[in-house]
Amino acid sequence: MISEWKHLMTPTVAIVLMMVAAATIVFLTWPGNLLLPTASAQTLTGFTEQVSPSAQTNATEPSVAVDRSDGTIYVAWQASGSHVARSDDGGRTFVQTPIGDFFGRDLGDVAIRIGGQTPCATPTSNCLPGTHRVYLTSLERLPALLQTRLAFTDDRGAHWTINDLAAVNPALVDRPWLAVVPSNANANQDSVYIAYHNFTDSEIYVASSHMGGQTGTFTTTIASLGHVVSPTILVTDPVTGIPFADSFCNTVPSGIEVDPETGQVYVQWITADPVANTTEGCNVSQIQNFHTVWTSRSDDGGVTWQANMVYDGAKSENTDDIFATLAVDDSGIPGKSGNVYSVFADNKVAVQQYDIWFSHSGDNGVTWAPPVKVNGDKGTHFFPWIGAGSTGRVDFIWLNTPDFTPSDAALSPWSVTFAQTTNGNSFRPTFSQTSTSSSVMHVGGICTNGIFCSFNGGNRDLADSISIAIDRGGSAALVWTNQGRVLHGPTDIVYGCVTAQQSAIAGAKSGLSCKGPAGP
């Protein structure tokens, strides 16, 4: 959950949230130095740039999207509300594009994506022809607390259209994620999907619009039940005949993605098990071990869903040093599905050893390969994020420290790692791994209990997310929160472009990497 909640913490609100709140993650970063290699990895080149204004000292939770039609980069983050910046020169400079909302600032929890071409043939006061719509989701403060706001711009951020009640749930909304299928006609026909959970049953809901996210165009289904239901009812698994209670009251929503060639929608979450979920309490402090990872797929634009398990670890395992994330690669053939990928941190090897684990599905998420360990170093590894390009090509970013029990007292040093596989769709994928900085981006512990960190005293300085995207040249676009070596110090958002790995897009022109419409 978002750090702004501390402003809402009356005793009554705190008690309610402790009883029903689902936690999210916190994440780390490194200062804006050149990207440097480790001794055991290939040479890594690129650059970094601070995105958030220096006056903002509480910037966290960045999200990045790249318009592959011209290379424009958009970065969103939260700092006492949502913010967006645009880069026209491949990430070397950024222009702030403030969002004006009649109801004032929102609460953050941002996600940003690129849509279809803008719906105008000639320029208007808020539409530029030949560009692409940009979408931003966040949690609303007004007119309705903890609902989902959708903002979009048709003129590269100069003006924003606000849908203040895009995804609405009577039990409130937590951690909305965003996915978009751009229309070949215009952005008013884009398919827009918002995935989230609430504060009661905690199932995974997906709100869908097939009219470009315009006000009044969203409908909602429950993806984690694998069935079309709204409001919630108890659904029976059609195969086993057992009530589908695996995810009831305890989930962490972990992303939503679309297949670029088929439009199929995939949503992911982690949870415990029916016994733990129903006997150990609902979403109080993630006291259960969230040892299962699930995805659900929709083939009909979010109307119906089929849920399948990615991984069920031992009950001692815990994937909730969150988030798990997912990606879908591009088959390059219209109508042909790509491979689906899942990544998560887990203590599969030892209780205090959190590594990055990776799995793939070649049959639309129905069956999944046994997870394989990605990282080659020792220590603690949290918050993996992935982006997929052409078949089998997946880029990673995560946070790591050499300490197995990181803490504020130990001033545990954290850094950001980039990794890649070009055969991620095989049962024995290989990985290259490189540190993305020569200096520390955070010191101390990392609390992964979301808003409950306010009650257990955990270090949540970096809030809950980092992000990765792939640009038109096949290079990785990365964003993270930077805090440097100062315990509880100010935070800012950093963008990095990685250019020396293999291209994640088959046949992409390398000269287009880290390059926007204004060059360089």
Buried (B, 14 or more C-beta within 10 A) or exposed (E): BBBBBEEBEEEEEBEEBBEBBBBBBBBBBBBBBEBBBBEEBBEBBBBBBBBBBEEBEBBBBBBBBBBBBBBBBBBBBBBBBBBBBBBBBBBBBBEEBEBEBEEEBBBBBBBBBBBBBBBBEEEBEBBBBEBBBBBBBBBBBBEBEBBBBBBBBBBBBBBBBBBBBBBBBEBBBBBBBBBBBBBEEBBBBBBBBBBBBBBBBBBBBBBBBBBBBBBEBBEBBBBBBBBBBEEBEEBEBEEEEEEBBBBBBBBBBBBBBBBBBBBBBBBBBBBBBBEBBBEEBBBBBBEBBBBBBBBBBBBEBBEBBBBBEBBEBEBEBBBBBBBBBBBBBBBBEEEEBBBBBBBBBBBBEEEEBBBBBBBBBBEBBEEBBEBBBBBBEEBBBBBBBBBBBBBBBBBBBBBBBEBBEBBBEEBBBBBBBBBBBBBBBBEEBEBBBBBBBBBBBBBBBBBBBBBBBBBEEBBBBBBBBBBBBBBBBBBBBBBBBBBBEEBEBBBBBBBBBBBBBBBBBBEBEEEBBBBBBBEE
